[in-house]
Amino acid sequence: MKKHKLNELESIEKFSGGVTHELNTPLTYTLANVELLISDIKTLDDSIETKSYLIEDANTILDGLHRITNVVELLKELSFENSEIPQDSDIVEILKNSLTLLYNHSKPISKITLQDTLFDLNFEKEIPKIVINAQKNRLETLFKVIILNALDALKRVTEVDDRVLKITILNEINSVTISFQDNGLGIGSTVLKHLFQDVVNDRKDGGMGIGLKVAKDIVKAHKGKISATNSNGGALFKITLPL
C-alpha cells in the first residue's frame, strides 16, 4: 500500500477513535431521555389533538439517534477499538437480535422475512442453531450494516407494500451462508465495482459510505467471504462464514 494511503488510513483511525469517545456518553443519555419522553407522551389523554403528532415527531428523533448510534459503531470498527474475544456463538440468534434492534426502524419501511417467515417482535419460527467461533458483537454490526443498506435502497420503491427484504440462512457442510435479497431496484454498475472499497462515496441518501467497507473488514476478520450482485429486481448480498 502506498505511503499516502497508509497515512490517510491512520488519520481516519485516530479521528474515528476520538469521535466515538466524544459521542458515546451524550448519545446514550439522549437516547434514554427520548425513550422516556415517548413513554410520557403515550400517557397523555387521547383527546389531546397533538398527541399523535408528538409521538410521530419523537419517534423520528429516536430513529435519527439510532442511525447515529450505528455510525458510531462503524467508526469504532474503523478505529480498530473492537478487541472482542471470539467465542462459540449461534449465528441465527445474532441475526435475530440484529433484526430486533432494527425493528422499529425497519417496520415502516419494508417487510422483512427470515427463512420465508415474516419477521416481527413475536417471531417464533424454529430455526436450528448454527454455532460458529466468532466475535458476536461484530457480527451483529455486520448484519445491521447490510440490513440498513437494503432498507435505504428499498425506499426507492414507491409503494411500501411492494417492498421486501428476504433473508435466508443456508447451513452447508463447512460453512454457513446468509443471503439478503431486496427488490430495491439494484446497484449501479459503476458503484458495484467499488462497493466494498471506498470509505466515502457519493450516495444521495445521506449515507457516509463507510458501512460496506466495515462489513467487508468484519467478514475478512472471520475468514469469510462477502459478495454483492444484482438479482430479481434488486440487490443480493451473500455472506459466507466458515463453521
One Martini backbone bead per residue (centre of mass of N, CA, C, O) as a GRO file, in nm:
protein
  243
    1MET     BB    1   0.098   0.036   0.021
    2LYS     BB    2   0.084   0.352   0.005
    3LYS     BB    3   0.183   0.602   0.209
    4HIS     BB    4  -0.068   0.795   0.182
    5LYS     BB    5  -0.271   0.573   0.253
    6LEU     BB    6  -0.170   0.509   0.535
    7ASN     BB    7  -0.206   0.798   0.648
    8GLU     BB    8  -0.508   0.811   0.595
    9LEU     BB    9  -0.590   0.570   0.776
   10GLU     BB   10  -0.465   0.675   1.040
   11SER     BB   11  -0.643   0.929   1.055
   12ILE     BB   12  -0.914   0.784   1.064
   13GLU     BB   13  -0.863   0.620   1.320
   14LYS     BB   14  -0.814   0.859   1.513
   15PHE     BB   15  -1.077   1.009   1.458
   16SER     BB   16  -1.273   0.779   1.531
   17GLY     BB   17  -1.186   0.741   1.823
   18GLY     BB   18  -1.259   1.030   1.919
   19VAL     BB   19  -1.560   1.035   1.840
   20THR     BB   20  -1.664   0.795   2.009
   21HIS     BB   21  -1.595   0.918   2.286
   22GLU     BB   22  -1.767   1.184   2.254
   23LEU     BB   23  -2.058   1.039   2.182
   24ASN     BB   24  -2.150   0.813   2.376
   25THR     BB   25  -2.264   0.961   2.628
   26PRO     BB   26  -2.473   1.164   2.500
   27LEU     BB   27  -2.624   0.947   2.338
   28THR     BB   28  -2.726   0.769   2.567
   29TYR     BB   29  -2.876   0.995   2.717
   30THR     BB   30  -3.067   1.082   2.485
   31LEU     BB   31  -3.205   0.814   2.429
   32ALA     BB   32  -3.332   0.775   2.711
   33ASN     BB   33  -3.501   1.044   2.707
   34VAL     BB   34  -3.671   0.989   2.453
   35GLU     BB   35  -3.804   0.731   2.559
   36LEU     BB   36  -3.940   0.874   2.800
   37LEU     BB   37  -4.100   1.077   2.633
   38ILE     BB   38  -4.276   0.872   2.483
   39SER     BB   39  -4.405   0.752   2.736
   40ASP     BB   40  -4.536   1.018   2.831
   41ILE     BB   41  -4.709   1.077   2.581
   42LYS     BB   42  -4.882   0.808   2.600
   43THR     BB   43  -5.031   0.914   2.874
   44LEU     BB   44  -5.195   1.089   2.729
   45ASP     BB   45  -5.474   1.205   2.627
   46ASP     BB   46  -5.654   1.136   2.335
   47SER     BB   47  -5.787   1.432   2.315
   48ILE     BB   48  -5.518   1.527   2.230
   49GLU     BB   49  -5.436   1.642   1.923
   50THR     BB   50  -5.101   1.625   1.944
   51LYS     BB   51  -5.018   1.336   2.021
   52SER     BB   52  -4.951   1.196   1.747
   53TYR     BB   53  -4.736   1.405   1.661
   54LEU     BB   54  -4.543   1.369   1.899
   55ILE     BB   55  -4.483   1.071   1.852
   56GLU     BB   56  -4.377   1.096   1.564
   57ASP     BB   57  -4.146   1.297   1.625
   58ALA     BB   58  -4.001   1.127   1.842
   59ASN     BB   59  -3.947   0.882   1.655
   60THR     BB   60  -3.771   1.035   1.456
   61ILE     BB   61  -3.551   1.103   1.659
   62LEU     BB   62  -3.488   0.812   1.743
   63ASP     BB   63  -3.403   0.715   1.464
   64GLY     BB   64  -3.164   0.912   1.435
   65LEU     BB   65  -3.008   0.807   1.685
   66HIS     BB   66  -2.971   0.517   1.581
   67ARG     BB   67  -2.802   0.599   1.336
   68ILE     BB   68  -2.573   0.722   1.499
   69THR     BB   69  -2.502   0.464   1.651
   70ASN     BB   70  -2.415   0.309   1.396
   71VAL     BB   71  -2.185   0.501   1.321
   72VAL     BB   72  -2.021   0.460   1.580
   73GLU     BB   73  -1.968   0.162   1.530
   74LEU     BB   74  -1.808   0.208   1.266
   75LEU     BB   75  -1.587   0.388   1.388
   76LYS     BB   76  -1.483   0.173   1.581
   77GLU     BB   77  -1.388  -0.015   1.360
   78LEU     BB   78  -1.189   0.188   1.222
   79SER     BB   79  -1.019   0.216   1.507
   80PHE     BB   80  -0.968  -0.072   1.631
   81GLU     BB   81  -1.136  -0.114   1.922
   82ASN     BB   82  -1.216  -0.407   1.864
   83SER     BB   83  -1.141  -0.678   2.119
   84GLU     BB   84  -1.308  -0.916   2.086
   85ILE     BB   85  -1.364  -1.235   2.192
   86PRO     BB   86  -1.393  -1.524   2.064
   87GLN     BB   87  -1.697  -1.729   2.036
   88ASP     BB   88  -1.943  -1.935   2.075
   89SER     BB   89  -2.206  -1.884   1.827
   90ASP     BB   90  -2.532  -1.803   1.722
   91ILE     BB   91  -2.619  -1.692   1.416
   92VAL     BB   92  -2.927  -1.674   1.447
   93GLU     BB   93  -2.938  -1.493   1.703
   94ILE     BB   94  -2.780  -1.258   1.587
   95LEU     BB   95  -2.979  -1.193   1.360
   96LYS     BB   96  -3.234  -1.156   1.534
   97ASN     BB   97  -3.117  -0.925   1.704
   98SER     BB   98  -3.072  -0.727   1.473
   99LEU     BB   99  -3.372  -0.713   1.388
  100THR     BB  100  -3.481  -0.613   1.660
  101LEU     BB  101  -3.314  -0.345   1.679
  102LEU     BB  102  -3.447  -0.255   1.378
  103TYR     BB  103  -3.761  -0.265   1.380
  104ASN     BB  104  -3.858   0.035   1.417
  105HIS     BB  105  -3.718   0.114   1.147
  106SER     BB  106  -3.832  -0.109   0.938
  107LYS     BB  107  -4.144  -0.126   0.950
  108PRO     BB  108  -4.214   0.144   0.766
  109ILE     BB  109  -4.046   0.036   0.507
  110SER     BB  110  -4.034  -0.301   0.541
  111LYS     BB  111  -4.043  -0.612   0.474
  112ILE     BB  112  -3.929  -0.906   0.665
  113THR     BB  113  -3.769  -1.216   0.596
  114LEU     BB  114  -3.719  -1.537   0.769
  115GLN     BB  115  -3.733  -1.815   0.627
  116ASP     BB  116  -4.021  -1.723   0.494
  117THR     BB  117  -4.079  -1.534   0.753
  118LEU     BB  118  -4.223  -1.297   0.913
  119PHE     BB  119  -4.082  -1.034   1.084
  120ASP     BB  120  -4.106  -0.993   1.442
  121LEU     BB  121  -4.131  -0.966   1.791
  122ASN     BB  122  -4.292  -1.270   1.759
  123PHE     BB  123  -4.088  -1.457   1.656
  124GLU     BB  124  -4.119  -1.841   1.626
  125LYS     BB  125  -3.942  -1.975   1.439
  126GLU     BB  126  -3.773  -2.269   1.396
  127ILE     BB  127  -3.413  -2.250   1.410
  128PRO     BB  128  -3.140  -2.396   1.381
  129LYS     BB  129  -2.849  -2.406   1.509
  130ILE     BB  130  -2.539  -2.204   1.437
  131VAL     BB  131  -2.215  -2.267   1.528
  132ILE     BB  132  -1.960  -2.021   1.586
  133ASN     BB  133  -1.649  -1.867   1.583
  134ALA     BB  134  -1.702  -1.538   1.728
  135GLN     BB  135  -1.776  -1.194   1.706
  136LYS     BB  136  -2.073  -1.105   1.800
  137ASN     BB  137  -2.087  -0.787   1.776
  138ARG     BB  138  -1.970  -0.773   1.488
  139LEU     BB  139  -2.193  -0.938   1.349
  140GLU     BB  140  -2.419  -0.748   1.423
  141THR     BB  141  -2.305  -0.511   1.266
  142LEU     BB  142  -2.301  -0.646   0.992
  143PHE     BB  143  -2.610  -0.698   0.965
  144LYS     BB  144  -2.698  -0.404   1.001
  145VAL     BB  145  -2.561  -0.291   0.752
  146ILE     BB  146  -2.713  -0.461   0.539
  147ILE     BB  147  -3.001  -0.385   0.621
  148LEU     BB  148  -2.977  -0.074   0.598
  149ASN     BB  149  -2.895  -0.075   0.301
  150ALA     BB  150  -3.161  -0.203   0.201
  151LEU     BB  151  -3.359   0.009   0.315
  152ASP     BB  152  -3.252   0.246   0.149
  153ALA     BB  153  -3.320   0.114  -0.127
  154LEU     BB  154  -3.634   0.063  -0.075
  155LYS     BB  155  -3.722   0.370  -0.084
  156ARG     BB  156  -3.743   0.365  -0.410
  157VAL     BB  157  -4.001   0.223  -0.359
  158THR     BB  158  -4.304   0.352  -0.366
  159GLU     BB  159  -4.447   0.102  -0.251
  160VAL     BB  160  -4.450  -0.040   0.053
  161ASP     BB  161  -4.593  -0.321  -0.013
  162ASP     BB  162  -4.352  -0.395  -0.232
  163ARG     BB  163  -4.155  -0.432  -0.011
  164VAL     BB  164  -3.856  -0.655   0.027
  165LEU     BB  165  -3.671  -0.862   0.267
  166LYS     BB  166  -3.475  -1.153   0.212
  167ILE     BB  167  -3.377  -1.397   0.456
  168THR     BB  168  -3.120  -1.650   0.437
  169ILE     BB  169  -3.019  -1.979   0.564
  170LEU     BB  170  -2.723  -2.179   0.487
  171ASN     BB  171  -2.631  -2.502   0.583
  172GLU     BB  172  -2.327  -2.633   0.546
  173ILE     BB  173  -2.064  -2.828   0.594
  174ASN     BB  174  -1.828  -2.568   0.631
  175SER     BB  175  -2.074  -2.355   0.615
  176VAL     BB  176  -2.238  -2.026   0.616
  177THR     BB  177  -2.519  -1.870   0.443
  178ILE     BB  178  -2.616  -1.526   0.407
  179SER     BB  179  -2.906  -1.384   0.258
  180PHE     BB  180  -2.982  -1.059   0.086
  181GLN     BB  181  -3.298  -0.987  -0.061
  182ASP     BB  182  -3.396  -0.728  -0.266
  183ASN     BB  183  -3.631  -0.472  -0.440
  184GLY     BB  184  -3.434  -0.185  -0.481
  185LEU     BB  185  -3.322  -0.175  -0.806
  186GLY     BB  186  -3.030  -0.186  -0.733
  187ILE     BB  187  -2.692  -0.157  -0.862
  188GLY     BB  188  -2.472   0.025  -0.994
  189SER     BB  189  -2.208  -0.060  -1.189
  190THR     BB  190  -1.999   0.143  -1.074
  191VAL     BB  191  -2.050   0.087  -0.771
  192LEU     BB  192  -2.009  -0.226  -0.768
  193LYS     BB  193  -1.694  -0.227  -0.815
  194HIS     BB  194  -1.659  -0.035  -0.520
  195LEU     BB  195  -1.835  -0.117  -0.267
  196PHE     BB  196  -1.585  -0.224  -0.050
  197GLN     BB  197  -1.368   0.032  -0.065
  198ASP     BB  198  -1.502   0.296   0.008
  199VAL     BB  199  -1.529   0.539   0.254
  200VAL     BB  200  -1.627   0.743   0.031
  201ASN     BB  201  -1.925   0.859  -0.127
  202ASP     BB  202  -2.219   0.957  -0.353
  203ARG     BB  203  -2.453   0.938  -0.180
  204LYS     BB  204  -2.809   1.061  -0.153
  205ASP     BB  205  -2.913   0.928   0.147
  206GLY     BB  206  -2.677   1.006   0.378
  207GLY     BB  207  -2.453   0.827   0.353
  208MET     BB  208  -2.104   0.759   0.436
  209GLY     BB  209  -1.967   0.486   0.305
  210ILE     BB  210  -1.856   0.275   0.550
  211GLY     BB  211  -2.022   0.013   0.594
  212LEU     BB  212  -1.910  -0.191   0.369
  213LYS     BB  213  -1.620  -0.184   0.461
  214VAL     BB  214  -1.671  -0.293   0.742
  215ALA     BB  215  -1.804  -0.555   0.653
  216LYS     BB  216  -1.555  -0.670   0.511
  217ASP     BB  217  -1.366  -0.666   0.759
  218ILE     BB  218  -1.532  -0.863   0.932
  219VAL     BB  219  -1.532  -1.101   0.738
  220LYS     BB  220  -1.223  -1.126   0.715
  221ALA     BB  221  -1.177  -1.179   1.025
  222HIS     BB  222  -1.365  -1.459   0.971
  223LYS     BB  223  -1.281  -1.597   0.699
  224GLY     BB  224  -1.469  -1.480   0.478
  225LYS     BB  225  -1.743  -1.390   0.252
  226ILE     BB  226  -1.838  -1.117   0.023
  227SER     BB  227  -2.129  -1.027  -0.181
  228ALA     BB  228  -2.251  -0.848  -0.486
  229THR     BB  229  -2.566  -0.840  -0.665
  230ASN     BB  230  -2.789  -0.854  -0.927
  231SER     BB  231  -3.135  -0.953  -0.832
  232ASN     BB  232  -3.463  -0.959  -0.873
  233GLY     BB  233  -3.478  -0.629  -0.875
  234GLY     BB  234  -3.203  -0.626  -0.697
  235ALA     BB  235  -3.015  -0.698  -0.417
  236LEU     BB  236  -2.740  -0.938  -0.346
  237PHE     BB  237  -2.630  -1.056  -0.038
  238LYS     BB  238  -2.334  -1.248   0.060
  239ILE     BB  239  -2.253  -1.451   0.353
  240THR     BB  240  -1.955  -1.639   0.430
  241LEU     BB  241  -1.895  -1.876   0.695
  242PRO     BB  242  -1.708  -2.061   0.889
  243LEU     BB  243  -1.733  -2.360   1.099
   0.00000   0.00000   0.00000
